[in-house]
Amino acid sequence: MSTINVNGIKLLVGLGNPGEKYANTRHNAGFWWVDQLVAGTSSRLALEAKFYGVAGKLNCASLNPNSLDLGAEIWLLKPTTFMNASGKSVAAVANYYKILPEQIMVIHDELDLAPGNVKLKKGGGHGGHNGLKDIAAALGTKEFWRLRLGIGHPGDRNEVINYVLKAALKDEQTLINSCIDDSINIVPQLLSADFESAMLKLHTKK
């Protein structure tokens, strides 16, 4: 049985760019993840000007009915600042609700992982990802959790911007969607601070 833990994740942030123009692009994989979690838990998000994003509380009862603390406040966030200014939004929520960096998980697209691969880690560099770079600067630390959704690499670093701002191929999208489903299944472990079990479950190939 999983119980919500004070040391667990309190803020789940999906990264992407706002607007219909970017909705289906690879760079918006973090947005897709949050949208899927919201849909599966009957949670609700609303535009919050003070947070520079779309935010709301996770409906923990739908996700984890065995939790002893269904009233716990776990926040969901999709910054509307555009990717390279994501830190403004994340810091606004963290400061308002007094959420520590180690209680934050950022979900983002990852060039260094092929579609079909997903990894959870804490801290580390930004790997050229402008969203992660800005969040680390805004929080003053790199020690937040990252859920890395593989989107693959175009093979030429000069093509990266064009690549992430285009839609994934059909078979790639299927693999990305599968990874989103798999990683949403570990959210109860993340809330209960059972990160070792979460990693084992996520990183062990079926």
Backbone hydrogen bonds, N-H to C=O, Kabsch-Sander energy under -0.5 kcal/mol:
donor,donor_aa,acceptor,acceptor_aa,energy
5,N,191,L,-2.8
8,G,5,N,-2.0
9,I,190,L,-2.2
10,K,103,Q,-3.5
11,L,103,Q,-1.9
12,L,75,W,-3.0
13,V,11,L,-0.6
13,V,105,M,-3.1
14,G,12,L,-0.5
14,G,77,L,-2.6
15,L,107,I,-2.5
22,Y,19,G,-1.2
23,A,19,G,-0.7
23,A,20,E,-0.5
25,T,22,Y,-2.1
26,R,166,K,-2.4
27,H,164,V,-2.6
28,N,25,T,-2.1
29,A,26,R,-1.6
30,G,15,L,-0.8
31,F,15,L,-1.2
32,W,28,N,-2.1
33,W,29,A,-2.0
34,V,30,G,-1.9
35,D,31,F,-2.7
36,Q,32,W,-2.4
37,L,33,W,-2.2
38,V,34,V,-2.8
39,A,35,D,-2.4
40,G,36,Q,-2.1
41,T,37,L,-1.1
41,T,38,V,-0.5
42,S,38,V,-0.8
43,S,38,V,-1.6
44,R,57,K,-0.7
46,A,55,A,-2.5
48,E,53,G,-3.3
49,A,47,L,-0.6
51,F,48,E,-1.4
52,Y,48,E,-0.5
52,Y,49,A,-1.1
53,G,48,E,-1.5
54,V,78,K,-2.5
55,A,46,A,-2.8
55,A,53,G,-0.5
56,G,76,L,-1.7
58,L,74,I,-3.3
60,C,58,L,-1.6
62,S,59,N,-0.9
63,L,59,N,-1.3
64,N,60,C,-3.3
67,S,64,N,-2.2
72,A,69,D,-1.4
74,I,72,A,-0.9
75,W,10,K,-3.2
75,W,73,E,-0.5
76,L,56,G,-3.1
77,L,12,L,-2.2
78,K,54,V,-2.5
80,T,52,Y,-2.5
85,A,82,F,-2.0
86,S,83,M,-1.8
88,K,85,A,-1.2
89,S,85,A,-0.6
89,S,86,S,-0.6
90,V,86,S,-2.2
91,A,87,G,-2.8
92,A,88,K,-1.4
93,V,89,S,-1.9
94,A,90,V,-2.6
95,N,91,A,-2.7
96,Y,92,A,-1.9
97,Y,93,V,-2.4
98,K,94,A,-0.6
99,I,94,A,-2.3
103,Q,100,L,-2.1
104,I,101,P,-1.8
105,M,11,L,-2.8
106,V,145,W,-2.8
107,I,13,V,-3.7
107,I,105,M,-0.5
108,H,106,V,-0.5
108,H,147,L,-2.3
110,E,149,L,-2.6
113,L,110,E,-1.0
117,N,114,A,-1.9
119,K,148,R,-1.8
121,K,146,R,-2.3
123,G,144,F,-2.5
129,H,126,H,-2.4
130,N,128,G,-0.7
133,K,129,H,-2.3
134,D,130,N,-2.1
135,I,131,G,-2.1
136,A,132,L,-2.6
137,A,133,K,-1.7
138,A,134,D,-2.3
139,L,135,I,-2.6
140,G,136,A,-1.4
141,T,136,A,-1.0
144,F,142,K,-2.1
145,W,101,P,-0.5
145,W,104,I,-2.5
146,R,121,K,-3.4
147,L,106,V,-2.9
148,R,119,K,-3.3
148,R,146,R,-0.6
149,L,108,H,-3.0
149,L,147,L,-0.7
150,G,117,N,-2.6
150,G,148,R,-0.7
151,I,110,E,-2.2
151,I,113,L,-0.7
152,G,110,E,-0.9
152,G,113,L,-2.7
159,E,156,D,-2.4
160,V,157,R,-0.9
163,Y,159,E,-2.5
164,V,160,V,-2.8
165,L,161,I,-1.3
166,K,163,Y,-1.5
168,A,24,N,-0.5
173,Q,169,L,-2.9
174,T,170,K,-1.9
175,L,171,D,-1.6
176,I,172,E,-2.6
177,N,173,Q,-2.8
178,S,174,T,-1.7
179,C,175,L,-2.0
180,I,176,I,-2.1
181,D,177,N,-2.1
182,D,178,S,-2.4
183,S,179,C,-2.5
184,I,180,I,-2.0
185,N,181,D,-1.2
186,I,183,S,-1.0
187,V,184,I,-1.5
190,L,186,I,-1.9
191,L,187,V,-2.4
192,S,188,P,-1.4
193,A,190,L,-1.1
194,D,189,Q,-2.5
195,F,193,A,-1.3
198,A,194,D,-2.0
199,M,195,F,-2.6
200,L,196,E,-2.2
201,K,197,S,-2.6
202,L,198,A,-2.3
203,H,199,M,-3.1
204,T,200,L,-1.1
205,K,203,H,-0.7
